[in-house]
Amino acid sequence: MKAKTTSRSRSRNSNRYVVIMAGGRGERFWPMSREKRPKQLLTLLGNRSFLQQAVDRVLPLAPPERIFVITNQAQVAAVRRQLPELPRANIIGEPCGRDTCAAVALGGALVAARDPDGVFAVLPADHVIPDVRRFQRVLRAAFDVASRQPVIATIGIKPTEPATGYGYIELGEPLDGTGDDGRPGAVRFHHVRRFVEKPDLPTAQRYLKGGRHWWNAGMFVWSVSTLMQGLERHCPEVARAAAVWAGLRGERPLLSRLAEDYPCLTKISIDYALLEKADNVVVAEGDFGWDDLGAWPALARHLPPDTAGNCAVGDFLHVDAAGNIVFDARTKQRSLVAALGVKDSIIVLTDDAVLVAAKSDAQKLKQLVARLAEAGRHELL
């Protein structure tokens, strides 16, 4: 039986919003991903795109009218097609890329225009989170903390390997009143000592062994006032622009003003602009399983392998092939993909392109996409 929602719980949650960051250029999963169809719009795992899954995960915490998606202009139409349940005005395209500080400030302005006392989460659109219920519990706890105190609440992931591709969060002292209070599954919070850039392997190994560093998953929860005060102190030009955006009413005036303001803003991430300078950041332990699925090889963590370690989506047959990732995304006509003696490779087929790459070279896809642009093959970008 569904739990009855009391007027008290409705009141407590009525000022909670979610802003989902859904930009990206569609390079890391080429040839499936393109400029108009980046990773978050793809259906690689399950039967929903990563963006749709991101919205599904937060619907128990915020209704569609309180969920915003920040994307870029080239992807607005595709995002709206994938998310018909969201109001049209809640899906906003940035006129040009200015990194995450501008996007977060825009999200804050959208929330402020609805509710100056709003509290909102900023979440990426393209992550894999297996334990949805635990994720919701952690996010709900972060909302609670950010509602009660003028803090920036972030979510860190306890490392499972010495990864060098993630930034890290160094833990400080436990936050009073959270975590170790005897409740089963209680969410632990710590003060943040500092944010650390992507480390080299020996440093990452030391972090893993020490247990005082968690991966930075790029998830944040704060009140409108806490964010704006932080921007006013550390990034005043963005704060001034956001104050203007929050005062506008209607989609057309906002888009017109964004087209005027965005090119003038400094291109900087929210991490550099605010988080690394702020002294009021706390971190919750994100113990729900997490993967940012950074490149094709990461699919092997989520697809069942055969006895030779091949992970295949589609009709695949091999002799002496091992450790490969095969993904047949063709829609017009599928046929058998056969491999002979191929090892540790990526094979991806779409209607207009085929990728064959060594797993170890997966991070070079940006170079390949750049080569396509140089060659004038814009239909493949």
C-alpha positions in Angstrom: 0.0 0.0 0.0 1.3 3.4 -0.9 2.2 5.5 2.1 -0.1 8.4 2.8 1.5 11.8 2.2 0.9 14.2 5.0 0.4 17.9 4.7 3.6 18.4 6.7 5.7 16.2 4.2 4.1 18.0 1.2 5.1 21.4 2.7 8.6 20.2 3.5 9.2 19.0 0.0 7.3 21.6 -2.0 10.4 23.8 -2.4 12.7 21.0 -3.7 13.8 21.1 -7.4 16.1 19.1 -9.6 18.4 20.6 -12.4 19.8 18.0 -14.8 22.9 18.9 -16.8 22.5 17.4 -20.2 25.0 19.1 -22.5 27.9 17.3 -24.2 29.2 17.1 -27.7 28.8 13.4 -28.4 32.4 12.4 -28.9 33.2 9.6 -26.4 30.7 7.1 -27.8 31.1 7.8 -31.5 29.7 6.6 -33.9 26.6 6.1 -31.9 26.8 9.5 -30.2 26.8 12.7 -32.3 26.5 16.4 -31.7 22.7 16.2 -31.8 22.6 12.8 -30.0 25.3 12.7 -27.3 25.7 9.9 -24.7 22.8 11.0 -22.4 20.3 10.6 -25.3 21.5 7.1 -26.1 19.9 3.8 -25.0 22.9 1.6 -24.3 21.8 -0.2 -21.1 18.1 -1.1 -20.6 15.3 0.3 -22.7 15.5 4.0 -21.6 18.1 6.6 -22.5 20.5 7.8 -19.7 18.7 11.1 -19.6 15.3 9.4 -19.2 16.7 7.2 -16.5 18.1 10.3 -14.7 14.6 11.8 -14.7 13.0 8.5 -13.6 15.3 8.4 -10.6 14.3 11.8 -9.2 10.5 11.7 -9.9 9.8 10.4 -6.4 11.6 13.5 -5.0 10.3 16.2 -7.3 7.3 16.2 -9.8 7.9 17.0 -13.5 7.1 20.7 -13.1 10.0 21.0 -10.7 12.6 19.3 -12.8 14.7 21.3 -15.2 17.1 20.2 -18.0 19.9 22.4 -19.1 21.2 21.3 -22.5 22.5 23.1 -25.7 20.4 24.5 -28.5 21.2 21.7 -30.9 19.8 19.1 -28.6 16.7 20.9 -27.2 14.3 19.3 -29.7 15.6 15.8 -29.0 15.5 16.3 -25.3 11.9 17.5 -25.5 10.9 14.4 -27.5 12.5 12.1 -24.9 10.9 13.9 -22.0 7.3 14.8 -23.0 6.3 14.8 -19.3 8.3 17.8 -18.5 6.9 21.3 -19.3 8.4 22.7 -22.5 9.8 25.8 -20.6 11.7 23.5 -18.2 14.1 22.4 -21.0 16.5 25.2 -21.8 19.2 25.2 -24.4 22.4 27.2 -23.8 23.4 29.4 -26.7 27.0 28.4 -26.4 29.2 26.3 -24.1 30.5 28.1 -21.1 31.3 25.1 -18.9 29.4 24.1 -15.8 29.5 27.4 -13.8 27.2 29.2 -16.2 24.9 26.2 -16.5 24.6 25.8 -12.7 23.9 29.5 -12.4 21.2 29.2 -15.1 19.6 26.4 -13.2 19.7 28.4 -10.0 18.0 31.3 -11.8 15.3 29.0 -13.2 14.6 27.8 -9.6 14.7 31.3 -8.1 12.2 32.5 -10.7 9.8 29.9 -9.3 10.7 30.0 -5.7 13.4 32.3 -4.1 13.5 29.9 -1.1 14.0 26.9 -3.3 16.5 24.1 -2.7 17.7 22.2 -5.7 20.0 19.4 -6.8 22.3 19.6 -9.8 22.8 16.2 -11.3 24.5 14.8 -14.5 22.3 13.2 -17.1 24.5 10.4 -18.2 25.5 8.3 -15.1 24.7 4.7 -14.3 23.2 4.2 -10.8 22.1 0.6 -10.2 20.7 1.0 -6.7 18.0 3.7 -7.3 16.3 3.4 -3.9 19.6 4.0 -2.1 20.4 6.9 -4.4 17.1 8.5 -3.6 17.7 8.0 0.1 21.1 9.7 -0.1 19.7 12.6 -2.3 16.8 13.1 0.1 19.3 13.3 3.0 21.3 15.9 1.0 18.1 17.9 0.5 17.4 17.8 4.2 20.9 19.0 5.1 20.9 21.8 2.5 17.4 22.9 3.7 18.5 23.2 7.3 22.0 24.7 6.9 23.6 27.2 4.5 25.9 24.5 3.1 26.7 23.1 -0.3 26.0 19.3 0.0 27.8 17.1 -2.5 27.8 13.3 -3.0 31.1 11.4 -3.0 31.6 7.8 -4.2 33.8 5.5 -2.1 36.5 4.4 -4.5 36.6 0.7 -5.6 39.8 1.1 -7.6 42.7 3.6 -7.9 41.1 5.5 -10.7 43.1 8.4 -12.2 40.2 9.7 -14.4 38.2 11.2 -11.5 38.6 14.2 -9.2 38.6 13.3 -5.5 37.1 14.8 -2.4 39.2 14.7 0.8 37.1 14.1 3.9 37.2 16.3 7.0 35.4 15.8 10.3 31.9 14.2 10.4 29.0 16.6 10.2 27.2 16.8 13.5 23.8 15.3 13.6 24.2 13.0 10.6 25.2 9.4 10.0 26.2 7.5 13.1 22.9 7.8 15.0 21.9 4.2 15.1 19.4 4.3 12.2 19.7 1.4 9.7 21.1 2.8 6.5 21.7 6.3 7.8 23.5 8.6 5.4 26.9 9.8 6.6 28.1 13.4 5.9 31.5 14.9 6.4 32.9 18.4 6.1 35.0 18.7 2.9 38.6 19.4 3.5 39.5 20.0 -0.1 38.8 19.0 -3.7 41.7 17.2 -5.4 42.3 17.2 -9.2 42.7 13.9 -11.1 45.7 12.2 -9.5 48.5 10.1 -10.9 48.4 6.4 -10.2 50.6 6.3 -7.1 48.5 9.1 -5.5 45.3 7.3 -6.4 46.6 4.1 -4.9 47.4 6.0 -1.7 43.9 7.5 -1.7 42.3 4.1 -2.0 44.4 2.7 0.8 43.9 5.7 3.1 40.1 5.7 2.9 39.8 9.5 3.3 39.2 10.4 -0.3 36.0 9.8 -2.3 35.4 10.2 -6.0 33.7 13.5 -7.0 30.6 12.5 -8.8 29.5 16.0 -9.8 26.3 16.0 -7.8 25.4 19.0 -5.6 22.5 20.2 -3.5 22.1 23.8 -2.3 19.5 26.4 -1.6 19.1 29.3 -4.1 20.4 31.7 -1.5 23.5 29.6 -0.7 24.4 29.2 -4.3 23.9 32.9 -5.1 25.9 34.0 -2.1 28.8 31.8 -3.1 28.7 33.1 -6.7 28.6 36.7 -5.5 31.7 36.1 -3.4 33.7 34.0 -5.8 32.3 34.6 -9.3 30.5 38.0 -9.3 30.0 38.3 -13.1 28.0 35.1 -13.2 26.1 36.1 -10.1 25.0 39.4 -11.7 23.9 37.6 -14.9 21.9 35.0 -12.9 20.1 37.7 -10.9 18.9 39.2 -14.2 17.9 35.8 -15.6 15.9 35.1 -12.4 13.9 38.3 -12.9 12.7 37.4 -16.4 9.4 35.9 -17.1 8.7 33.8 -20.2 10.8 31.5 -22.4 11.4 34.0 -25.2 12.8 36.9 -23.0 15.1 34.5 -21.2 16.5 32.9 -24.4 17.0 36.4 -25.8 18.9 37.5 -22.8 21.0 34.3 -22.6 22.1 34.9 -26.2 23.3 38.3 -25.2 25.0 37.3 -21.9 26.5 33.9 -22.5 29.2 34.8 -25.0 30.5 37.4 -22.5 30.8 34.9 -19.5 34.1 33.3 -18.5 34.3 29.7 -19.5 34.9 28.0 -16.1 33.7 24.9 -14.2 31.6 25.2 -11.1 34.4 23.3 -9.3 37.1 25.9 -10.1 34.7 28.9 -9.8 33.1 28.0 -6.5 33.5 24.6 -4.9 37.3 24.6 -4.5 37.1 28.0 -2.8 34.0 27.6 -0.6 34.4 26.7 3.1 30.8 25.4 3.6 30.9 22.2 1.6 29.8 18.9 3.1 29.8 15.5 1.4 27.5 12.5 1.7 28.6 9.0 1.1 27.1 7.8 -2.2 27.0 4.0 -1.5 24.5 3.2 -4.2 26.9 2.0 -7.0 27.9 4.5 -9.6 29.6 4.7 -13.0 30.0 7.7 -15.2 30.4 5.4 -18.2 33.3 7.5 -19.6 34.0 5.5 -22.8 33.1 2.3 -24.7 35.2 0.0 -22.5 33.1 0.9 -19.5 30.2 -1.1 -21.0 32.0 -4.3 -20.0 31.1 -3.5 -16.4 27.4 -3.7 -17.2 27.0 -6.3 -19.9 27.2 -10.1 -19.4 30.3 -11.5 -20.9 30.6 -14.8 -22.7 33.2 -17.4 -21.6 35.9 -15.5 -23.5 35.1 -12.2 -21.9 33.3 -10.8 -25.0 30.4 -8.4 -24.3 28.1 -8.2 -27.3 24.8 -6.5 -28.2 23.6 -8.0 -31.4 24.3 -11.2 -33.4 27.9 -12.0 -32.7 30.0 -15.1 -33.5 33.7 -15.6 -33.0 36.6 -17.9 -33.1 39.5 -17.3 -30.7 38.3 -13.7 -30.0 38.4 -12.5 -26.4 37.8 -9.4 -24.3 35.9 -7.5 -27.0 33.0 -5.1 -26.8 30.6 -5.5 -29.8 27.6 -3.2 -30.2 25.4 -3.4 -33.3 23.2 -0.2 -33.3 22.0 -0.5 -36.9 18.3 0.1 -37.3 17.9 -0.4 -41.1 19.4 -3.9 -41.4 21.3 -6.0 -38.8 23.5 -8.9 -39.8 26.0 -11.2 -38.2 29.2 -9.7 -36.8 31.9 -12.3 -36.9 35.4 -12.0 -35.3 38.4 -14.2 -35.8 41.3 -13.9 -33.4 40.4 -10.3 -32.4 41.2 -9.4 -28.8 40.6 -6.5 -26.5 38.9 -4.4 -29.2 35.8 -2.3 -29.7 33.5 -2.9 -32.7 30.5 -0.6 -33.1 28.2 -0.6 -36.1 25.6 2.1 -37.0 23.7 2.7 -40.1 26.4 5.1 -41.5 29.6 4.2 -39.8 31.7 1.3 -38.3 34.2 1.8 -35.5 37.0 -0.7 -34.9 39.4 0.3 -32.1 41.7 -1.1 -29.5 40.2 -0.8 -26.0 43.4 0.9 -25.0 42.9 3.7 -27.5 39.3 4.4 -26.5 40.2 7.8 -25.1 41.5 8.9 -28.5 38.0 9.0 -30.0 38.1 12.8 -29.7 41.0 12.8 -32.1 39.1 10.7 -34.5 36.1 13.0 -34.3 38.4 16.0 -34.8 39.8 14.3 -37.9 36.3 13.8 -39.3 35.7 17.6 -38.9 39.0 18.4 -40.6 38.0 16.1 -43.5 34.6 17.9 -43.9 32.6 14.8 -42.9 30.1 16.9 -41.0 27.3 14.4 -41.6 29.1 12.0 -39.3 29.5 14.5 -36.4 
